[in-house]
């Protein structure tokens, strides 16, 4: 199977090289890699050019934002399997091989997802998060899925109409929600992707304001309802507690050079870091985080 991976990029030069290398160094050979840059002026284009001979298609031009870039990338994709990797995240170097192997053994499955690592700006692994093996086909899927650890069949992507270019924050939640209503999802053990925590991350900066409203719009437009505040936060807490059970595991998979083992972190650091993702618990555990608070 050919696998098409899209990276949307805009002024992420400090991380872009790691992202590109984590795709180009995959153990699986048949990958079509596409990079869509929004006209960066921070040196990103030079980084892309340095790898241009191994990138199937790339462009650097003004666009309408991340969703527009992702959609544009998939319009150039010809693979049977799709994924996208943001320009500050990374893949385990054997993630594609494992995902394709799963699809080959499970022809009835349309979408597969694995677990995630969280890494800081220096590439230090903060924690490992186990994703729930169920719940990925529900309104709560945004808590269950780590976007950088997801792969799906092109046929399902086309069936739901692809990425909505007018959705500026929760484009993955909207896309995956539509897919969940028309396809079959399956969890696969193993850590496939690394999510980057840094000061300029959109996930970290915008969820509490713009992002929260955007998620509510997706819930209403795609699912036709919004869960109660109590239900939403209760499920969120359960998912976080489950995710924390992964912090003591070692790092299965093959990882790019420069990524340090979280085994070097204390239990205190790993537990506190694992509650980071848009969490209300951060304010309650500020005293507990110690030095790790500087990473948020």
TIMI-599749 format. One record per residue (C-alpha): residue number from 1; chain; x, y, z. Coordinates in steps of 0.001 Angstrom, whole numbers, plus 500000, padded with zeros to 6 digits. Example, Ala and Ser with C-alpha at 12.3 -4.5 7.8 and 13.67 -1.06 7.14 Angstrom:
BEGIN
1,A,512300,495500,507800
2,A,513670,498940,507140
END
This chain:
BEGIN
1,A,500000,500000,500000
2,A,501109,503543,499313
3,A,500809,505825,502344
4,A,500347,509581,501833
5,A,501429,511783,504754
6,A,500703,515520,504749
7,A,502561,518092,506834
8,A,501019,521586,507016
9,A,503644,524117,508075
10,A,503933,527770,508964
11,A,506910,529312,510786
12,A,507854,526168,512721
13,A,511526,526062,511763
14,A,512763,524932,515221
15,A,510766,521696,514921
16,A,510200,521162,511195
17,A,513445,519309,510576
18,A,512587,516708,513235
19,A,509120,516297,511775
20,A,510385,515782,508220
21,A,513094,513352,509321
22,A,510610,511264,511283
23,A,508714,510676,508019
24,A,511652,510260,505654
25,A,513394,507777,507976
26,A,510395,505451,508253
27,A,511055,501714,508060
28,A,508194,501406,505546
29,A,509337,502196,501979
30,A,506221,503216,500051
31,A,505486,506686,501433
32,A,504360,509727,499506
33,A,505327,512731,501630
34,A,503742,516122,500947
35,A,504628,519376,502735
36,A,502382,522424,502381
37,A,503938,525596,503793
38,A,501932,528773,504225
39,A,504680,531153,503128
40,A,507006,530926,506135
41,A,509732,533537,506577
42,A,511663,531877,509441
43,A,513920,529542,507484
44,A,511350,526755,507102
45,A,511569,526856,503315
46,A,515329,526224,503432
47,A,514705,523186,505640
48,A,512144,521858,503154
49,A,514495,522461,500229
50,A,517222,520477,501977
51,A,514934,517428,501768
52,A,513210,518264,498482
53,A,514647,515273,496601
54,A,512789,512921,498965
55,A,509523,514875,499204
56,A,506920,513954,496593
57,A,505413,517436,496486
58,A,505918,520659,498385
59,A,504828,524262,498070
60,A,505319,527467,500028
61,A,502655,530065,499385
62,A,500065,532045,501355
63,A,496999,530029,502302
64,A,493878,530369,504422
65,A,495306,528536,507407
66,A,496097,525024,508616
67,A,492894,523404,507355
68,A,493367,524874,503901
69,A,496953,523582,503823
70,A,495936,520075,504891
71,A,493151,519905,502337
72,A,495476,521185,499636
73,A,497980,518489,500529
74,A,495447,515674,500320
75,A,494315,516943,496930
76,A,497810,515997,495695
77,A,497846,512651,497523
78,A,497559,509339,495683
79,A,498062,506858,498527
80,A,495553,504247,499684
81,A,496288,505175,503315
82,A,496261,508739,504653
83,A,497714,510548,507658
84,A,498795,514034,508564
85,A,501604,515120,510835
86,A,501787,518677,512105
87,A,505098,520481,511710
88,A,505988,520315,515411
89,A,505118,516621,515950
90,A,506947,513389,515095
91,A,506246,509773,514193
92,A,507846,506678,515613
93,A,510085,505478,512792
94,A,508158,502211,512512
95,A,504676,503738,512879
96,A,503769,503497,509182
97,A,504986,499919,508944
98,A,502828,498917,511905
99,A,499776,500815,510640
100,A,499983,499260,507177
101,A,500466,495825,508697
102,A,497298,496326,510701
103,A,495281,497398,507649
104,A,496525,494413,505656
105,A,495404,492021,508387
106,A,492091,493841,508974
107,A,490524,494758,505608
108,A,487220,495600,507335
109,A,488795,498407,509410
110,A,488859,501948,507986
111,A,490735,503856,510699
112,A,493425,502794,513162
113,A,495027,504722,516029
114,A,497830,504111,518501
115,A,499235,505718,521641
116,A,501231,508925,521932
117,A,504269,510422,523578
118,A,504406,514030,524697
119,A,507744,515767,524179
120,A,509031,519202,525117
121,A,510852,521776,522995
122,A,514167,519968,523416
123,A,512709,516580,522449
124,A,512637,515288,526024
125,A,509862,512748,526485
126,A,507536,514023,529200
127,A,505169,511081,529340
128,A,503491,508274,527410
129,A,499738,508349,527082
130,A,497610,505279,526490
131,A,494581,505996,524358
132,A,491300,504338,525240
133,A,490635,501176,523229
134,A,486990,502264,523007
135,A,485135,505556,522633
136,A,486815,506584,519372
137,A,483478,506409,517553
138,A,481668,508706,519986
139,A,481302,512424,520562
140,A,484180,512107,523055
141,A,486678,511010,520407
142,A,488703,514231,520731
143,A,489846,512935,524135
144,A,490494,509398,522871
145,A,492488,510025,519677
146,A,495934,511558,519307
147,A,495814,512995,515777
148,A,499489,512339,515056
149,A,498923,508635,515854
150,A,496041,508093,513406
151,A,495911,506481,509942
152,A,492884,505937,507728
153,A,491870,504645,504325
154,A,491615,507177,501531
155,A,488167,505859,500606
156,A,486780,506937,503996
157,A,488393,510375,503717
158,A,486816,510920,500294
159,A,483463,509593,501473
160,A,483120,512240,504205
161,A,484306,515100,501980
162,A,487774,515589,503460
163,A,489001,518347,505743
164,A,486732,521369,506110
165,A,488906,524361,505038
166,A,486663,526719,507025
167,A,487312,524955,510342
168,A,490316,526732,511868
169,A,490905,524896,515158
170,A,489074,521586,515534
171,A,489445,520396,511946
172,A,490692,517004,513146
173,A,487773,516608,515570
174,A,485297,517441,512812
175,A,486953,515164,510235
176,A,487276,512238,512627
177,A,483698,512704,513873
178,A,482387,512416,510317
179,A,484589,509386,509737
180,A,483382,507751,512971
181,A,479808,507929,511722
182,A,480647,506192,508446
183,A,483623,503913,509099
184,A,485041,501365,511522
185,A,487743,502451,513981
186,A,490194,500232,515840
187,A,492810,500806,518528
188,A,496252,499255,518107
189,A,498644,499043,521099
190,A,502005,500714,520718
191,A,503241,504302,520687
192,A,503090,505720,517168
193,A,503408,509488,517483
194,A,504980,512267,519517
195,A,502970,515379,520386
196,A,505064,518487,520984
197,A,504341,520729,523987
198,A,505711,524228,523527
199,A,504762,527835,524206
200,A,503523,528633,520678
201,A,501484,525431,520199
202,A,497949,526209,518989
203,A,496545,523406,521137
204,A,498086,524948,524234
205,A,497318,528586,523407
206,A,493851,528577,521865
207,A,491709,525795,523339
208,A,490442,527706,526384
209,A,489222,530577,524196
210,A,488590,530041,520495
211,A,489084,526279,520517
212,A,486415,525480,523082
213,A,483795,527334,521040
214,A,484958,525615,517857
215,A,484612,522176,519440
216,A,481058,523026,520546
217,A,480180,523992,516966
218,A,481435,520620,515687
219,A,479436,518760,518308
220,A,476268,520544,517273
221,A,476812,520370,513505
222,A,478099,516789,513255
223,A,476673,515009,516296
224,A,473531,517125,516647
225,A,474023,517601,520388
226,A,476380,518810,523063
227,A,477216,516726,526118
228,A,476591,518278,529520
229,A,479502,519991,531241
230,A,479430,517300,533927
231,A,479557,514470,531376
232,A,482330,516134,529363
233,A,484590,516730,532351
234,A,483826,513343,533889
235,A,484855,511538,530707
236,A,487889,513811,530418
237,A,488995,512852,533923
238,A,488547,509134,533227
239,A,490534,509408,529981
240,A,493339,511257,531762
241,A,493492,508674,534526
242,A,493620,505870,531951
243,A,496277,507754,530002
244,A,498420,508017,533103
245,A,498686,504225,533267
246,A,501106,504448,530378
247,A,503715,506574,532143
248,A,505607,503623,533617
249,A,505988,501788,530305
250,A,509143,501953,528223
251,A,509178,503540,524747
252,A,508267,500783,522287
253,A,509031,501621,518699
254,A,511969,503281,516977
255,A,512433,506995,517637
256,A,514413,509730,515857
257,A,517800,510724,517218
258,A,517743,513332,519948
259,A,514687,512071,521792
260,A,515521,511307,525393
261,A,513873,508659,527527
262,A,511271,509791,530031
263,A,512733,507159,532326
264,A,515034,510005,533363
265,A,512062,511931,534766
266,A,510744,511445,538278
267,A,507319,509911,538859
268,A,506186,513331,540103
269,A,507255,514991,536843
270,A,505645,512340,534654
271,A,502339,512343,536548
272,A,502013,516123,536502
273,A,502997,516409,532835
274,A,500429,513796,531836
275,A,497598,516080,532938
276,A,498656,518936,530652
277,A,496287,518763,527668
278,A,493939,521739,528006
279,A,493364,520566,531548
280,A,491582,522335,534376
281,A,493648,520120,536652
282,A,496746,522154,535863
283,A,495662,524953,538200
284,A,494942,522431,540968
285,A,498326,520735,540607
286,A,500530,523789,540043
287,A,502244,523258,543369
288,A,502871,519622,542429
289,A,504569,520178,539079
290,A,507789,521747,540307
291,A,510220,522488,537485
292,A,507905,521002,534836
293,A,505557,523990,535089
294,A,507946,525949,532880
295,A,507129,523684,529942
296,A,503413,524508,529809
END
